[in-house]
Amino acid sequence: MSETATHCPYCALQCGTRLSHDAGRTTVRPDAAFPVNQGGLCQKGWTAPALLDTPGRLTRPLVRGADGRLAPAGWDEALDLIAGRLERIRAEHGADAVGVFGGGGLTNEKAYQLGKFARIALGTSQIDYNGRFCMSSAAAAGSAAFGLDRGLPFPVTDLAAADVVLLAGANPAETMPPLMRHLAGPRLIVIDPRRTPTAEAAALHLQPAPGTDLALALGLLHLAVTEGRADREYLDKRTAGFDAAWRRAAAWWPERVERVTGVPVAEMREAVDLLAGAERAYVLTGRGAEQHSKGTDTVAAFINLALTLGLPGREGSGYGCLTGQGNGQGGREHGQKADQLPG
C-alpha cells in the first residue's frame, strides 16, 4: 500500500487529506494532525474516491476522426493534436484567440500551473475561473477598500480564538462543515433570512427580508457611529473616506431599517454592542451578501462596518470573505484570474 498526502480539492479549508492506494483502490483518510480540519472532512471529501470507479469514466483520450466519430487514441497522439491545433489558432488569429478557464476545484499547484500555461506557453491574457462570478462582488469591494482581493487574509484557525464573529450571508454548517469547529468558541451573529443550521448555532440571528442586506449593513454602521462605538483614533490614522461612508449610512436610522428589513432595532443594537465590545472580533461575508444587483455595495458596507469598529489589522480581529466553491481562494491567489498574478 502507498499513501500520498494531499488536500481534498472540494474544501476551501485544504484539510491535509491522505489518499491511500491499496490493491488498485483509493480510499480517503483525513490527517488528524493537520491544524485546520483536524481530521474532519465534508461529505464530498469523504466520497471523492468514488469518482475513480464511476461507470463510463474516461481513462484514455478520445479523438474525433474524419467520420465524425470519437475513437480511443494514445496520449502522445492526443496531446500532439491539441498542441498543433493551439499553435495553428495562435498563428492565424493571435495568442488572445485562445482562452483558458479554470475552476475552484483545482489545487494550489494546478491553479499555478494553469496560469503559467496560459500566460507563458500560450501567451494569452484570456484566463479566468468560476470565482469571477461567485466572488466578484467581494473582489471589487475588497480591492476598493484594501487595494487587493484577498478572500480570508488570516488563517481560519484564528477564528477559534475570537470573542465574536459576524457571518453575513453564509451557512458553513452545511456548505463548509469542518469550518464550524473553529466557530464553536466565538459568539456568532448570523445574518440570514433563513433559519439555517448555522443560524441555529448563533447567539444572535438577524433575519432581514430577502434583498435588504445592504439596508441592514448601513443600519448597523449608523448605530456604530451614533451609539459612540466608532474607533475614532483608528479611523483618523488608518482609513480614508469615512465622511463619504457616513453620508450614505446617516440616512439609514434604526427605525427606518427595521421597517425595510424587518429586523428589530433591539437586535441591531445588540449586534453592534457584541462586535464593538469584543476584544477579538471578525466580520465575514459570503455569497448571501454578494449575489445581489448591489452586491459590491453590500460587501463594501460590511467592510465599512468592520473599519468603523477598527477591526482590520488589529490582532485577533478583521474582515474576511468566505470562499464559495472548493479552493476558490487558492485559485484567485495562484494565477487563475486575468487581473491578478500569483502572490
Secondary structure, 3 states (H helix, E strand, C coil): CEEEECCCCCCCCCCCCEEEEECCEEEEECCCCCCCCCCCCCHHHHHHHHHHHCCCCCCCCEEECCCCCEEECCHHHHHHHHHHHHHHHHHHHCHHHCCEEECCCCCHHHHHHHHHHHHHHHCCCCEEECHHHHCHHHHHHHHHHHCCCCCCCCCHHHHHHCCEEEEECCCHHHHCHHHHHHHCCCEEEEECCCCCHHHHCCCEEECCCCCCHHHHHHHHHHHHHHCCCCCHHHHHHHCCCHHHHHHHHHCCCHHHHHHHHCCCHHHHHHHHHHHHHCCCEEEEECHHHHCCCCHHHHHHHHHHHHHHCCCCCCCCCEEEECCCCCCHHHHHHCCCECCECCC
